[in-house]
Amino acid sequence: MLLKKENGWKNEAVVEKKEIFKFCEEYKRSLDLGKTEREYVKYGLSLAKSHGFVCASTKETLEAGDKVYYVNREKNIVLAVIGQEDITKGINYVVSHIDSPRIDLKQNPLYEELELAYMKTHYYGGIKKYQWASIPLSLHGIVILSNGEKKEIIIGERDEDPVFTIPDLLPHLAAKYQGERKTGEVIKGEELQIIVGTIPTTLKDDSIKEMVKYSVLEELNKAYGMIEEDFISAELQLVPAFKAKDVGLDRSLIGAYGQDDRICGYTSLKAIIDIEGIPVKTAVCFLADKEETGSNGSTGLQSNYLEYFTADLISKRKLNYSDLDLRRTLWNSNALSSDVNAAVDPLFKGVHDCQNAAKLNYGIVVTKFTGSRGKSGTNDADAEYVWSIRNLLNTAGIIWQTGELGKVDEGGGGTVAKFLAEVGIKTIDVGPALLAMHSPFEVSSKLDIYETYRTYKVFFEKMN
């Protein structure tokens, strides 16, 4: 029998459609509440606490059925449900990332020119820079003041808030200045600057040379107690100011910022919260940071945080813990690297091998390997593990498909899968497909979102 998948909405029951649409309403809300990794950890922590998860540090020992969480530097959150089986026989991990491409403020951002105040930025992750010009942007993040006080900043999300923007050059004057540039340089990195003010200070002081800049600093000081030097100890990010919205007359799609990869973050959170009964294997939902820049740093998958919290779980389940217990547990474990794939857009289908490409509304995507060209930087799951996932999905009646990240020589991309595999965990990429990935307004299928949730839930409950 040939491999043939069908559109998941075919012959779909009305009741199921209502359930899918209802599920996606809270998903959209989570995207609006969590536009940065810190905000998404805060959202996830609130959700976990409301469903009985407690801080792991409050538990000296763990019993089957216990539900605990870990938070790492406000940028990672881990939820664990302790299983019935000896933990060294393996854990079922679903690992997503909750950072997304964005624009960060530089550490010394503020300046004035021609009586306009601007802030300089540095982009984070892979973006098409021109997509970020001439759209409303909101400012999110934290600042640590000189006295050590931490202030949270969110400007641009409420109806009454101002927003920010990166002004583009008008088409009447752009023919030579921008028209001869390559696509990646239509807007250059140093041209990604936001306008923040035009009104000069009313303070009469001859020592003030940049009066509009000073006025902006006055506003920041009044609202947050900031001085200019405080930018050095701040993490301030610019993200699209608009909210998640239904797309299409049939409302079957969702358009929003940050769906790569909070679409997997939300579905894995919901899946572990909704586990029925006590799973056989311990279940772990891990939301990580820094994937878009290579998973480096103390909150990325290249850190040893996975080993840290796994060792803590083992030590609370097993007497006379040893390092070998950790190595054995990891080697016996299963993981889904829950990240998105690229859906075929009929307008640009030439970048795909359509026989091996993902499509919207065809369910969750099983991606055996990622990487680029000669499978560089990939995990490339072994056939035995691919079969076990295939069998799990078929047995559970999940709508699923396979996919690759474009034609062989077209480009590609990576995920956290290889970092999980490097510590011995059996791993494969499994997540939904998106259109317009890494843009300020990514598009997903509601049906695919729901099938992603069902996949992670059955993985937690049934994967051996």
N, C-alpha and C positions, 0 to 999 in steps of 0.2 A: 504493500500500500504506500503510495506517495505521501510525503509530508504536505498537508494542505490545511491551512488555517482560514477561518471565516471571520468576517466582521462580527464583533461580539454583541452588537445590538440586534442582529437578525433573530426574529421570533422571540424577542425579549419580552418578558411579562411586565405588565404595568406596575404591579406591586414591587418588583425588583428595581424598576426604574426609579420609583419613588424613594426606595431605600438608598440607592446610589446617590441621587440628588441630595437627599437629606445628609448623608455622610459628608458630602463635599461642601456643605455650607460651613461646618466647623473647620474644615480644612482651609477654606478661604479666610476665615477669621484668624486662624493661626498665622497665615502669611502676613496679614495686616498687623498683628500684634508682635511678630518676631521678624523684623527686617534685618537684624544683625545677629551674629552668633550669640552674643550676650543676651539679647532679648529673647532669642529662641530657647536658650537654657532656662531663663526665668519662666517662660511659658511652660516648658516641659516639666519643670520642677513643681509648679503650681498644679498642673494636671496630675502628676504622680502622687503628690501629697493628698490630693482630693480622692484618690483611689487606694489609699492605705499604704503607700510606700513610705518607709522611714529611712533616715540617714543610717548608712551602714556602720558609722562610728559609734552608734548607740547600742550596737549588738556585739557582745563578746563571742557568742556562738550563733550559728544559723541552723534552722531546722527546715525540713521540706515544707514548702508552701510559704515561707517567709518572703517578703517583698521589700527590697532595699534599694537605695540609690546612692550614687557618688557624684560629686561635682568637682571638676578640676579647673581652677582659676577662672571660673565663671564662663568658660568657653567650651567645656565638655560636660555632658551629663550621661550617666550610666544608670540604667534600670535593670535590676536582676530579680528573677523569680526562682527560688531555690527548688530544684527538682528532687525526685525520689531516689534517683540512682546515685551511686558513688560519684562524686564530682570529678574524680580523676579519669573516669570513663568518657569525659568530654562535655563540653558546653556548646549550646547552639547560640551563636552570635549573629545578630543582624546589625551591621555597621554602616551608618550613613554619615554624611558630612553636612554641616549646617552653616558653613561660610559660603558666600556667593560673590561673583564678580561685582565690583563696586568702584567708587572713587573715594580715596582717603585724603584728608587734609595733610599737607606737609607739616613738619614740626615748627617751622617758622613761616606761616602762610600769608600773613596779612600785609598788604602794601597799598599805596595810593598812587595813581597816575591819572593826569588830566581830571583831577577832582572826582575820580571814581575809586571806590575801595573794592579791591579784589582779594580773593584768597587762592593761593596756589595749591595744587593737588598732585597726587600720585595714584595712578590707577592700580587696582588690586585684581589679579587674575586675568584671564583671557577675555578681552572685550573688543568689539568694533568701536573705536573711539568716537566715530561720528554719530553713533546712535545715542550718545549721552549729551549731545548739544541740543539746545533749544527745547528741552523738556523740563517740567517742574521737578525739582529735587528737594528732598527733606534732609535735614542734618541730624544724625543720631550718634550717640556715643557717651563717653564719660570724660571727665577732666579731674585730675587730682590737683587741688590747689596747693599753694606754697605751705599752708599749715597742715597739709595731709588730708584734708577733708575731700571726700569723693562726691562729685556732682554728676547726676545723669542729665543728659541734654537730648531733647527730642523737639525739633522745630520743623514744622511743615506738615504735620499729620492732621491737626485739627482744622476745621473749616476757617477759623478766625486767624490761623497762623500765617505768617509770610512763608514763601518758599524761595528757593534759590535756583539759579540757572546758569548754564555755560553758554554765553551768547555766540551764535554762529555768524559767519559773514554773509551778507545779503547776496543773492544770486546776481544782481546787477553789477557787482564788483568782483565776483569770484572767478570769472572765466580764466584769467591768467594765474591769479594768486593760489587758487585751489584746483582749478580745472586740470592742470597739468600734473598734479600730484597723483601718486598711486592711492588705491582705496584705503590702505592702512594709514595713510598720512593726510587724508582730507582734513582731519583734525589731528594735530600732533599732540604728543603727551604734554608738552609744556603749554599748549593752548587750552588744556582742560582746566580752566580757571573760572571760579564762580564770582559773580558780582554780589556784593554784600551791603553796599550803601553809597549814598550820594550827598547826604546832608552834612555840612560841616558842623563842628562843635560850636556852641555859643560861648564857650569859655574864652575869656580874653587873656591870652598868655603868649607873649612874643616868642617863647621857646618852642611852641608847638608849630611845627612846619607842615605836617600832614594833618589837616584839620578834619577831613572826612574819616581817615583812618582812626584818628583819636575819638571821633564820635562813635564809631563802631565799638571801640574798646570801652567807651563809657556804657554803651548798651549791655555788653557782656558782663561788665563789672556790676552793673545794677541788677541784672537778672541772676547771675551765678557767682558773683564775687571774684571773677577772673581778672588777672592781669596778663599782659602779653606773654610773659615768660611761662605762664601755665600751659600754653600750647605744647610745650616740650613734653609735659607729662599728661598728654591727652590722647585718646583714641576717638577721633571724630570722622564719621563716614557719611558720604552722600549717597543716597539711594532714591529711586523714583518715589515721588510723593503720592502717586495714585494708588488706589486700592485694587485688590483682586476682584475681577469681574467675570461674569458668564460671557461666553463668546458664541455668536451664532444665533439665528432665529429659534433654533431648537434647544438652545442653552446646553448643548452637549459638551462644550469645551470650557476651559478656564484659562483666562489670561491674567498673568501676574508676574511681578518681580520675585526672584529668588526660588523658583520652583526646582531649579538645580541647586541644592538637592534636598530642600525642605519638603518636597513631595514625598521623599523616602523617610525623612525624619518624622513627619507627622504619622504616616501609615505604620511605621515601626513602633512609635510610641503607643498608638491606639492598639496595635496588635498585642503587645506585651501586657497592656492594661486589661485587655479583654480575654486573656487566656482563661479557658474553662477548666476548672479543677486544678490539680497539681501536675505539672508536666513531668515526664519521666526524666528528661535531662534538664539541668539548670538552663534557663533562658536568659539571655543578656541582650539588651538594646543599648547600643553605644552610639551617641551622637558626637562626632568629632569636628575638629576645626582644621583650617589651613590646607584643605585638599586642593583648593584652587591655585595654590602657590607651591605645590609639591609635598604637602603633608609634613613639612618640617616644623621646628619649634617644639616647645614643651606641651602644646595642645594639639599637635598633629600626630598622625599615625606612625611617624618615624620616631617619636618619643617612646619611652617604655611604660607609658601610662596603662596600656592594655595589660602588660605583665603585672604592673603594680596592683590594679584592682582585682585581677584574677587571682593573684597570690593571696590577697586579703580574703577573698571569698573562700579559697581552699583552706586557709589557716583557721577559718571559723567553722569549717565543716569537718575538719580532719585533725585528729591529735597527731603530735610529733611531725608537724609539717616540715618538708625538706624541699630544696630546689628541684629535685627530681620530680616531685609531685606536680610542680608547675609545668615542667617540660612535658611530662606525660599527659597532663590535662590538655595543654595546647595541641599536642600532636594528635590526640584523640577527638579533637573538637571539629565542628562544622561551622561554616560561616557563609552568609550571604553579604557580599559587598553590595549594598543597596544604593545604586547610583543609576542615573538616567542614561538612556541611549538616544540617538538622533532619529527622529521619525522622518520618513520620506516626504518631502514637499514636492508635489507634481511640477511646480515651477522650476525646481532645481534638482530634478531626479538624476541628472547626469553625474552627480558626485557619488551616487550610490550604485552598488550592485543590487538591483531591486529584488533579485531572488534571495538575497541574504541580508535584507534590510528590514527594519522595523516600521510598522505603520500605526497610526492612531486608531483606536477602537479595536485593536486585535489583541488586547490583553497585555500582561506583563512580559518583559523582554528578557530572555535568558541569553547572556552574552558570554560565550566560552572564553574569548580573549579580547583584550583591548589593545593598547599600544599603538604604534604607528609603523607603517611600511612593513619592515621585516619582523613584525610583532615585538618591536623594541619597547621595553618597559611594561611588559604584560605579565599576568599571572598564568594564563592559558591553562584552565582547569583540566584535570585528567578525565579520560572517558568514563571511568568508573563513577566519579563524583557527578559528572554531567548526567549519567543514567539515573543516579539516586534522586537528583532534583527533578528530572523528567518524570520519573515514576511517582514521586510525591505529588507533583502538580496534576498529573493525569488521574491518579487515584482520588484526589480531592475535587476533581471537576473544575479546576482553575482554567480560565481562558489565558493561554500563553502563546508566545511566538519566540523565534530566535532573531538575532540581529547582530550586525557588525557596525563599526563606526566608519562607514564610507568605503569607497573603493580602495584597493590595496595601496596605490601610490598617491592617494588623494590627501592624506593627512592622518587623522586619528586622534587619540587622546588616552589619558590614563585615569585610574581610579585608586582607591585605597586597597584594592584586592591584593596586589603584590606584597604589601607590607604585612597583611594578615598571613599570607602564605609563607613569608620568610620565617615566621616563628612556628611553622609546621601545621597551621590550621588548614583543613580542606576548604577551599574558597572558590566561589564563582560570582560573577556580577549578575544581579537580578534586580531589575527596576523598570519603570515605565519609560515610554518614549516621549520626547518633546519636539515641538516645532519652535524655531527661533531661539534655540538654546544659547545662553549667555547674553541674551539681549535684555533690555529693561522690561520687556513684556513677553515672557515665554508662554507657550500655549500647550496645554495638556488635555487629555481626554478624561472625562469623569468616570467612564467605564473602566479605563485602565487604572485610575487611582484606586477604585474599589477592589479590583482584582489584585493590585499590589498589596493592599491591606489584607485580603484573604490569604495571599501567598505567605506573608510574614507570620500570620497567625497560625496557619497549619504547619509552618516550619518550626515554630516554637513548640507546638503541641505534639507533633508527630515525627519529626526528623530523628532517625536513629543514628 
